[in-house]
Amino acid sequence: MNRVASLVQKISCKIVLGISMVIVGFLFIQLFFTDVKINIDEKAIFSYLDSWWKYIIAIFLLLGGTFIVNRYCKGIFNSHFIKVITCIYAVLMLCFVIITKMEPRADQQLVLQVADQFAAGDYSAWAKGAYGDLYSNQYGLILILATFSKIWGEYNWLLFQMMNVIFIIIAAIGMKKITFIFFNNEKVSQIVYLMLLFFLPMDLYVTFVYGTLPGLASVVWGTYFVLKSFEKDSIIMGLLSAVLIVLACVLKSNYLIYFLGVLIVIFFYCCKKKSKASLCVIISLLVLYSIAGHLINSCINNKVGNREQRGIPSIAWVAMGLQDTGEKGPGWYNSYTKEVYWDNNCNNELTKIEAQKEVVKSLKYLSADINGGIKFFYKKIASEWNEPTFESLWINNKLRNRNQNIPKWVQNFFDGQNILSELYVEAYRIILFLLWMGILIFLYLERKTDNIMNLLWLIIFIGGFLFHLFWEAKGQYTLIYVWLCIPYGVKGYYSLFNSINTDLLYHKRKG
């Protein structure tokens, strides 16, 4: 049985590596030809990119920088240095939050207001067709925010943003520990930690008052405790991991992809090792997820009354993700989900039927016009995965009510109207290029691996890529997957340079 499980796991690793190679290879090549920018109206603007020479220069700079670090800064990566850098980062980011005072807008603002109203006993947001009725996927976040509203006061978004800084640090620390478990290399894990901590597109999301960053911290540490439960065959750690991963799903429903990815990996481990802890995690995840959903709906219904509407069905978001009728870009938000729900008298079942028809219609249209279909998905993928800022400038632009006393050049930076914002876009286009290349190097060098656990973030990345082919397009959704794959890029370069140094040393001795 063990031999069969090992063979299945080995084949699964090959499949994961192969699919990852195709997807990352496509994204890597796409960067050579397509430039994507998100303007102040969140519209994706596409143009042909002909400045490929910048990537060549970036590769040489990376090689030179790595040589200098290896030659002259060998002792710099130690625990004391990491602690100092973390403290500096925390202070800088907290100052950024306090000084800019980016007040929430759109969905961020609405979910906070609904949570405050719920905490105060006002359930008007659950009237037919209102926010609480429309977005049943937000119920978990609303309940959590309502609880904190009672603790720290209504609409205290500034404190939430300050906590986001802590969540990024906590998530990065968890990733450092996971990277060490994956690759058993302290230097790689420290470099990964610093790369994650100072990944600016993610850092600028500290002003994003939503479940994204607390959910990220939860899913990362949930994964860490999964790995530790295997190492120590600990049922307690297995239960803790399940609680944290389910919490991430409660905070933001998109984390269900991570839930499924972890479940797949645990299943393989359980088949191979017959571990009690792994079986406990599988059962705990499924039971807790079911209980959490039931409790959340019961809590809402007990307060607002049983409702027939049940919100916008998920298939409506897929229908919208396959449309090219909006101004923002292929598959981007165009109000279809709300409108189809309202048009069907806020009836979940009728909306589901209508949305299913729309999905079939879009798929027929895209398949009938092959060139048009290819162009649609090409642009959608580019706007989601290869827009280098991942909407981090847009999320802080002048559409938000912010501190007007901050320097004009800072305001212009967020509005994309000065040379600094242009440099930011160009710098992260190159960084994204180097990341995709580093992951490709990792995939090639690790092509013989049979350890499915080490490929966890790639499994989740594949799931996210396929999911967002059809779901609503947004750079802020895909940013998390890219952030989680940074360890593979770092390990790819580290292994490559190690291999080059070993070969050079061998030939030097031989000569």
Secondary structure by P-SEA (a helix, b strand, c coil): caaaaaaaaaaaaaaaaaaaaaaaaaaaaaaacbbbbbccccbbbbbbbccaaaaaaaaaaaaaaaaaaaccccccccaaaaaaaaaaaaaaaaaaaaaacccccaaaaaaaaaaaaaaacccccccccccccccccaaaaaaaaaaaaaaccccaaaaaaaaaaaaaaaaaaaaaaaaaaacccaaaaaaaaaaaaacccccccccccccaaaaaaaaaaaaaaaaaaaaaccaaaaaaaaaaaaaaaaacccaaaaaaaaaaaaaaaaaacccaaaaaaaaaaaaaaaaaaaaaaaaaaaaccccccccccaaaaaaaaaccccccccccccaaaaaaaaaacccaaaaaaaaaaaaaaaaaaaaacaaaaaaaaaaaaaaccccccccccccccccccccccccaaaaaaaacccaaaaaaaaaaaaaaaaaaaaaaaaaaaaccccccccaaaaaaaaaaaaaacccccccccaaaaaaaaaaaaaaaaaaaaaaaaaaaaaaaaac
